[in-house]
Amino acid sequence: MKYHELRQIVTAAGYRFFNTGAYNLNIVGMRTAGDGANTFNDFVYIAFKDREGAECCLSFPATTDPGTDYRVNPINPKGTGIMAPGQHRGLFSLGLHKGQPALVQVKPVNVYRDNNRDAVLDMDATTIENTLGGFNMHRSRKNGTSTVVGKWSAGCQVLASSYDMDIVIALASKAATLYGDSFTYTLLSTGPSNGKKD
């Protein structure tokens, strides 16, 4: 996806798109169709302008959903947490997730609670709660790329490739020196499918 295409999608949804200043990052998750997936079938986009004003948009395979392990066996008695779509301002800061560089949740976020213990995501608006529950953005394995979500996510936004997460952290570190260690995350519930969702 190109910079201007992502900008159009984000603004059409009524959200702010950061379009001024070098390395003013737009971190956007795209949750693709399907509710039974245990694969990295979503996307995280990072859109920004470089120091010369060139428009950049990077795309990373990811999951915005918990893996089926935690859908069937939620770690929270209220049910598995599924981040709700929206623009979550100042949600993340640089930090560590299980000892690995990550963007860590520093403000409460709305999540659905799915507590029927099956593999299918249930996003019922009546279950939404606003919580500070460790909904981070991090890599899957320490080195390399994962193809199955499994236990990599209990509700976090997880990139399939450790190398892709290295890029995200490098960009966030650069942005933090310019704008402060606070990152907005926009999660959208539409986007191109990259395969079967099961």
C-alpha positions in Angstrom: 0.0 0.0 0.0 1.2 3.5 -0.8 1.4 6.4 1.6 -1.4 8.4 0.0 -3.6 5.3 0.0 -3.2 4.7 3.7 -3.7 8.3 4.4 -7.0 8.3 2.5 -8.2 5.2 4.4 -7.3 6.6 7.8 -8.8 10.0 7.2 -11.9 8.6 5.6 -12.5 6.7 8.8 -12.4 10.0 10.7 -9.0 9.6 12.3 -6.0 11.9 12.3 -3.1 11.1 10.0 0.2 12.7 10.9 1.4 14.4 7.7 3.9 17.0 8.9 7.5 16.6 10.0 10.1 14.0 9.3 9.5 10.6 11.0 6.2 11.6 12.5 4.9 8.0 12.4 1.5 6.7 11.5 1.2 3.2 13.0 -1.8 1.5 11.5 -3.1 -2.0 12.0 -5.4 -3.6 9.4 -7.5 -6.5 10.7 -8.5 -8.5 7.6 -11.8 -10.4 7.2 -12.2 -13.8 9.0 -12.6 -14.7 12.6 -11.0 -18.2 12.9 -7.5 -17.5 11.8 -4.4 -18.6 13.7 -2.0 -17.1 11.1 -0.4 -13.8 10.5 -3.1 -12.6 8.1 -3.3 -9.0 9.2 -1.0 -6.1 8.6 0.8 -3.4 10.4 1.7 -0.3 8.3 4.2 2.4 9.3 3.7 5.6 7.2 5.9 8.7 7.5 7.9 11.2 5.6 11.7 11.1 5.6 14.0 14.1 6.1 13.8 14.9 2.4 10.0 14.9 2.5 9.7 11.6 0.6 6.6 9.6 1.5 7.2 6.2 2.9 4.8 3.3 3.7 6.1 0.0 5.1 3.9 -3.1 5.4 4.5 -5.9 7.8 2.6 -9.2 8.1 1.1 -9.4 11.6 -1.8 -10.5 13.8 -4.1 -8.1 15.5 -6.0 -11.0 17.1 -5.1 -13.4 19.9 -4.0 -16.9 18.8 -6.4 -19.8 19.2 -4.5 -21.1 22.2 -5.7 -18.1 24.2 -9.1 -18.1 22.7 -9.7 -21.6 24.0 -7.9 -21.0 27.3 -8.1 -17.3 28.2 -5.7 -16.0 30.8 -8.2 -13.5 32.1 -11.4 -14.8 33.8 -13.5 -12.3 31.9 -12.3 -13.8 28.6 -9.7 -13.3 25.9 -9.0 -9.7 25.1 -9.4 -8.5 21.5 -8.4 -4.9 20.8 -11.3 -2.9 19.5 -10.8 -0.9 16.3 -10.2 2.8 16.7 -7.5 5.5 17.0 -5.8 4.9 20.3 -3.9 8.2 20.9 -0.6 7.8 22.8 -1.2 4.1 23.4 2.4 2.9 23.1 5.8 3.8 24.3 9.2 2.1 23.7 9.8 -0.7 26.2 10.3 -4.4 26.6 7.9 -7.4 26.1 9.3 -10.5 27.8 12.8 -9.0 27.5 12.5 -8.1 23.8 12.3 -4.5 22.4 8.6 -3.6 21.9 6.0 -0.9 21.9 4.3 -1.3 25.2 0.9 -0.2 26.3 0.9 2.9 28.5 -2.7 4.0 28.3 -6.0 2.1 28.7 -7.5 0.7 25.5 -11.0 -0.7 24.6 -11.0 -4.5 24.2 -13.7 -7.0 23.6 -13.9 -9.9 26.0 -14.5 -13.3 24.3 -15.2 -15.9 27.0 -17.0 -18.8 25.2 -13.7 -20.7 24.8 -13.8 -21.6 21.2 -11.4 -20.8 18.3 -13.7 -18.2 16.7 -13.4 -14.5 17.6 -16.5 -13.0 19.2 -16.5 -9.2 19.2 -19.6 -8.3 21.1 -19.9 -4.6 21.9 -21.6 -5.3 25.2 -18.4 -7.0 26.4 -16.0 -4.0 25.8 -14.0 -2.8 28.7 -11.3 -0.1 28.9 -8.2 -1.7 30.3 -4.5 -1.3 30.9 -3.8 -4.9 30.4 -0.4 -5.2 28.6 -1.7 -5.1 25.0 1.6 -4.5 23.4 3.1 -4.6 19.9 6.0 -7.0 19.7 7.7 -9.7 17.6 6.9 -13.4 17.6 10.1 -15.4 17.8 13.3 -13.7 18.9 14.9 -14.4 15.4 13.2 -15.3 12.2 9.6 -15.5 11.1 6.6 -17.4 12.5 3.7 -18.7 10.4 1.3 -19.7 13.2 0.2 -17.3 16.0 -0.3 -20.0 18.6 0.8 -18.5 22.0 2.6 -15.5 20.5 -0.5 -13.4 21.2 -3.0 -13.3 24.0 -4.3 -10.0 22.6 -1.1 -8.2 21.6 -0.4 -6.8 18.1 2.3 -9.2 17.0 4.6 -9.0 13.9 5.4 -12.3 12.3 9.1 -11.4 11.6 11.7 -10.3 14.1 13.4 -8.4 11.4 10.3 -6.3 10.7 10.0 -5.5 14.4 13.6 -4.4 14.4 12.6 -1.8 11.7 9.6 -0.7 13.8 11.8 -0.2 16.8 14.4 1.7 14.9 11.8 4.1 13.4 10.1 4.5 16.8 13.4 5.3 18.4 14.2 7.9 15.8 10.7 9.4 16.1 11.0 9.5 19.9 14.0 11.8 19.8 11.9 14.3 17.7 8.4 14.1 19.2 8.7 12.2 22.5 8.2 8.6 23.5 4.4 8.4 22.7 2.9 6.6 19.8 -0.7 6.6 18.5 -2.0 3.3 17.1 -4.9 3.2 14.7 -6.6 -0.2 14.3 -8.9 -0.6 11.4 -11.2 -3.6 10.8 -11.0 -3.6 7.0 -8.2 -4.4 4.6 -7.0 -6.7 1.8 -7.0 -10.4 2.6 -3.8 -12.3 2.0 -5.3 -15.8 2.2 -7.8 -18.2 3.7 -8.7 -17.4 7.4 -8.6 -20.7 9.2 
